């Protein structure tokens, strides 16, 4: 079973804009951890966030509480 990646949905478009602009984000996951960095890519299952040391963190979409741009 594969998840449909709906490129027309507002959440997907918003994340694509954050990727395109290279905007730093704060992402909270269900464990309570905060992940900071830039979103490198997204697919139907995961989002990859690169930290300040250029280290990737791959986060399963279903574990995300919120994603917000850092000011």
Residue, then its C-alpha position, 0 to 999 in steps of 0.5 A: x500500500x502506498x500513500x498518495x502524495x498530493x502536490x496540490x494540497x495546501x500543506x504540501x505546497x507550504x512545505x515546498x515553499x519552505x524548501x524553495x526559500x531555504x527557510x529555517x523551521x522548528x518542527x515538534x514531534x510527538x515525543x516532545x522533541x524540537x527539531x530545528x533546521x531547513x527542510x531538504x525534501x519531503x515525500x509521502x511518508x517522511x520529511x528530511x530536516x538538515x541541521x546547522x551541521x548539515x546532518x539530516x534528520x528524517x522524520x515520519x510525517x505521522x510523528x509531527x505535531x507542528x512545523x513553523x518557520x523560524x523568525 
